[in-house]
Amino acid sequence: MKTIIEPFRIKSVEPIHFNTETYRNNALRDASYNAFLLHSDDVMIDLLTDSGTSAMSSAQWAGIMLGDESYAGSPSFYKFEKAVTEITGMPVVIPTHQGRASEKILFSITGGKGKVFISNTLFDTTRANIEFSGAEGIDMICPEGKLPTIPAPFKGNIDIKALESYIEKNDAAHIAMVIITVTNNSGGGQPVSMQNIRETHKICRQYSIPLYIDACRFAENSYFIKMRESGYADKSILDIANEMFSYADGCTMSAKKDAFANIGGFLALNDPELATKCRNLLVITEGFSTYGGLAGRDLEAIAIGLYEVMDEHYLQYRIRSIEYLTQKISAAGVPVMLPAGGHAVYLDAKQFLPHIPVDQYPGQALVCALYIKGGIRCVEIGSLMFGKYDENHQLIPAALELVRLAIPRRVYTQSHIDYVAEVIIEVFEERNQIKGMKITEEAEILRHFTAKLDFV
Ligand code: F0G
């Protein structure tokens, strides 16, 4: 097989600002060892997130000029609505400024004290919005999803047995909804199988529990289904996405991922009564129902991006880039989540830095080492992000200590990826010199964004 090439030519470029290890040491110290607090000009390869960082296509930029900025009833909205309905099959489409705004609106209405939300794994803002409403979020990832370095085709699946047994032991009326995150971002960007979604739907139907999809990476998940699940090889990505959404009562989506947009999101629903409540809240928080916090040009760019992302040449290149980096570092002995996920490479920091205990945040120590060594910015998904304290202020660690290198869509080429692999391998070879960390300042909610740290 020939090399899978980037399925685009580059028309406009942005310079990378080169700097030295000494410069980066100072920059990171000034940022209190939190990569979120770095100036992005000081980052050479930015793998902090794949969200809002995509390169838009020439067609999307052309769409930006076509964007109609009417307050109400803009043609850009109808184009956006048509694209979302064609993909999700859901008649109600509510635009929002990004994914978490959809979550806030939906959970403000469906959540509250005493309610429970069950998921394969809730993303951090999703969990935070659920908890902010007073409700509880419970993750039920399948057993293979808990084993970072043991490959399986659908490690993002929800644990069906755990779900059933929870429903049998508890009152189903308290379960606000089940949310399937595709792909499972906090669990390694791993896909969820169609069978798993179908079975979840059956259980939810039986107990009258609504099923929602967190659809940020719906196209990447659909491509994995096409590649790995029997019966889907000859189906189009649109057909697979249609089937996936057909099992759900609604979905939230951040258009900053699989719509190649720099901002935007939506909430799509089947239930017209719930839709009225959501739209009422939309008007007081986001904007009128035909723009919801977005400019007409954003709606236009999203409508175009939603179709572009389903192109199979693009998805083949996309999934292969992540796999390529994963294989390269794995061959050098670096402990990495296997198989490769859809949008990011996840290093297993516990295995990478066995000499650093979890209460010294090995993931964050690795994030710092990768920045200092190569100017690469990535994010800890472990006890800094998800850790809690017990009554004696002792850390209750997260299940996994991961470091995510998220690959922005259509932004970096193969040589950038080769460079990233070289830096990771060099850091791995010098891993014994890496020190643990302590938190010196932190916020109550989503502390990883603003926490200040230092070496122990
Ligand atoms: N759900 C998932 C699975 C996500 O990955 C994100 C964002 C959201 C919801 C919220 O969307 O950012 O538009 O408000 N994930 C980004 C990330 C931030 O880096 O993984 P948003």
Boltz pocket constraint, residues with backbone or C-beta under 6 A from the ligand:
constraints:
  - pocket:
      binder: B
      contacts: [[A, 48], [A, 49], [A, 50], [A, 51], [A, 97], [A, 98], [A, 99], [A, 100], [A, 101], [A, 123], [A, 125], [A, 126], [A, 181], [A, 182], [A, 183], [A, 185], [A, 214], [A, 216], [A, 253], [A, 254], [A, 255], [A, 256], [A, 264], [A, 265]]
      max_distance: 6.0
